[in-house]
Amino acid sequence: MSTGNADGMGNVRKEELYLASVMLKVPQKQVKILDHPDLQDGFGKSWNSKLLSKIIKEEIANCDIDLVVTFDNYGVSGHCNHCDVHQGVRKLLQYTSHGEVEAWELISTNILRKYSGPVDIWLSILSAKFHLRGVVHCLLNEHPRRSLAAMAQHKSQWVWFRKLFVCFSSYTYVNCLKKIN
């Protein structure tokens, strides 16, 4: 949704994202980075959910998208922009015909699970199996080293604590998605 220009490094971060997409074997034509003046990256900058909803709706129509994956209301790390994207998708769903687009949210975990690395695979599977509110799917990462290599392409952000995060984060190994109703 943005170039990640919070520190004035938007152009660098755009290039890093393209390099990461190559590592993940995502065709560059499928990577689109927005630079809307009202959607600038930063912890103190909230994004308008109506504007996000409008932009997401346009992308869905232009690219013939029928499934959207977004953050949940906590946004994995509590980053306000991640939470705002979630709200934008929710707003879109309010005004979209049922069945027109399917939406799933990445379930944020507590801090112990977040940093339990591959151990969380088992906890995630059990949690999904016994989840009482809605449908949950666990996606296992068969190539965690590829994820590490992709994250390493973000050289402007590849500092020691992010390296530790990628190695020990359960999100490197398993992600659970819950269907948004």
C-alpha positions in Angstrom: 0.0 0.0 0.0 3.0 2.3 0.3 6.7 2.6 -0.7 7.7 2.4 3.0 9.0 6.0 2.8 8.9 6.7 6.6 12.6 7.3 6.7 12.9 8.9 3.2 14.0 5.6 1.7 10.9 4.8 -0.4 12.8 4.3 -3.7 15.3 2.0 -2.0 12.5 -0.1 -0.3 10.7 -0.4 -3.6 13.7 -1.9 -5.2 14.2 -4.2 -2.2 10.7 -5.5 -2.5 11.2 -6.3 -6.2 14.4 -8.2 -5.3 12.6 -10.1 -2.5 9.8 -11.0 -5.0 12.4 -12.5 -7.3 13.7 -14.7 -4.4 10.1 -15.9 -3.8 9.6 -16.5 -7.5 6.8 -13.9 -7.7 6.7 -12.4 -11.2 7.5 -8.7 -11.1 4.4 -7.8 -13.1 2.4 -9.2 -10.1 4.0 -6.7 -7.6 2.4 -3.3 -7.4 3.6 -0.7 -5.0 1.4 2.3 -4.4 2.6 5.8 -3.5 -0.6 7.6 -2.6 -0.1 10.9 -0.8 -2.6 10.0 1.9 -1.0 6.5 2.5 2.5 7.4 3.6 4.2 4.9 5.9 4.8 5.6 9.5 3.8 4.8 13.1 2.2 8.1 13.6 0.3 8.2 10.3 -3.1 6.5 10.2 -4.7 5.6 6.9 -8.3 6.3 6.0 -10.2 3.0 5.7 -12.6 4.4 3.1 -9.7 5.3 0.8 -8.1 1.9 1.4 -11.4 0.2 0.6 -11.7 2.2 -2.6 -8.2 1.4 -3.7 -8.5 -2.3 -2.9 -11.8 -2.4 -4.7 -10.2 -0.9 -7.8 -7.3 -3.5 -7.7 -9.8 -6.3 -7.3 -11.7 -5.1 -10.4 -8.6 -4.3 -12.5 -6.8 -7.5 -11.8 -9.8 -9.9 -11.6 -9.0 -10.8 -8.0 -11.4 -13.1 -6.1 -9.4 -13.6 -2.9 -7.7 -11.1 -0.5 -5.3 -11.9 2.4 -4.8 -9.2 4.9 -3.6 -8.6 8.5 -6.0 -9.1 11.4 -7.0 -6.2 13.6 -3.7 -6.3 15.5 -1.6 -6.4 12.4 1.0 -8.9 13.6 3.2 -6.3 15.2 0.6 -3.6 16.1 1.9 -1.4 13.3 -0.9 1.2 12.7 -0.7 0.9 8.9 -1.1 -2.9 9.1 -4.2 -2.4 11.3 -5.5 0.2 8.9 -5.3 -2.1 5.9 -7.3 -4.7 7.9 -10.0 -2.0 8.5 -9.9 -1.1 4.8 -10.6 -4.7 3.8 -13.4 -4.9 6.4 -15.0 -1.8 5.0 -14.7 -3.2 1.5 -16.5 -6.3 2.6 -19.4 -4.3 4.1 -20.2 -2.8 0.7 -19.4 -5.8 -1.5 -21.9 -8.5 -2.6 -21.4 -11.7 -0.7 -19.3 -14.1 -2.7 -17.9 -11.4 -4.9 -14.5 -11.6 -3.1 -13.3 -13.9 -0.4 -11.1 -12.4 2.4 -8.8 -14.0 4.9 -6.9 -12.5 7.8 -3.5 -13.5 9.1 -4.0 -14.4 12.8 -1.6 -12.5 15.1 -0.2 -14.7 17.9 0.9 -13.8 21.4 4.6 -13.0 22.0 5.5 -16.4 23.3 4.1 -18.1 20.2 5.4 -15.4 17.9 9.0 -16.2 18.9 8.8 -19.9 19.2 9.9 -20.6 15.7 9.0 -24.0 14.2 7.7 -25.2 17.5 4.6 -23.1 16.8 3.7 -25.3 13.8 2.1 -27.8 16.2 0.4 -25.2 18.3 -1.0 -23.5 15.2 -2.3 -26.8 13.8 -4.0 -27.6 17.1 -5.3 -24.1 17.5 -6.8 -24.2 14.0 -8.3 -27.6 14.5 -10.2 -26.5 17.7 -10.9 -23.0 16.6 -14.5 -22.2 17.6 -15.1 -19.0 15.6 -15.0 -19.6 11.8 -12.8 -21.4 9.4 -9.0 -21.4 10.0 -6.3 -22.8 7.7 -2.6 -23.2 8.6 -0.1 -22.7 5.8 3.3 -24.4 6.4 6.3 -22.8 4.8 8.2 -25.6 3.0 11.1 -23.2 2.2 11.9 -21.1 5.3 15.5 -20.5 4.0 13.9 -18.9 0.9 12.0 -16.6 3.2 15.2 -15.7 5.0 16.9 -15.0 1.6 13.9 -12.8 0.6 13.9 -10.8 3.8 17.7 -10.3 3.4 16.9 -8.4 0.2 15.5 -5.7 2.4 19.0 -4.4 3.1 17.9 -1.1 4.5 15.9 -2.9 7.2 18.1 -6.0 7.6 19.4 -5.1 11.0 20.4 -7.6 13.8 17.0 -7.7 15.5 15.1 -8.4 12.2 17.5 -11.2 11.4 16.7 -12.7 14.8 13.0 -12.1 14.2 13.0 -14.0 10.9 15.0 -16.9 12.3 12.9 -17.3 15.5 9.5 -16.0 14.3 6.8 -18.6 14.0 5.5 -16.6 10.9 8.6 -17.8 9.0 7.4 -21.4 9.5 3.6 -21.3 9.7 0.8 -18.8 9.1 -2.8 -19.3 10.1 -5.5 -17.6 8.1 -9.0 -17.0 9.4 -11.9 -16.4 6.9 -13.4 -13.0 7.4 -17.2 -13.2 7.3 
